[in-house]
């Protein structure tokens, strides 16, 4: 009888890419297209490329009960925006203010610039 040979699979289960390519950046104005905050607009406060999530101002606001860590520290209920999936937001077109998909192209200096698909206008980076 032959001994059992266990072959390694090509793909390791449970692995995620190191960083996702994001179509939005910190400071961009976006509209939520899916979920509880659908239709809301806000500025992106934080981007998490490893989890493919973004924090949008005024969207997905959650309450957290905070206990005082020191006797003179404050405790209570604090509200803050929690991350949502980056696929649930769309960048706003600079010309019309409507949500649009984004293309990328090299500008004259050789840097990548984002182009709104609807109007063809470049979308400036906010840093």
Secondary structure, DSSP 8 states (H G I E B T S, - for coil): ---------SS-TT---S----S--TT-EEEE-SSTTTT-EEEEEEEETTTTEEEETTSSEEEEEE--SSTTS--EEEEEE--EEGGGEEEE-TTT--EE-EEEEE-TTS-EEEEETTT--EE----
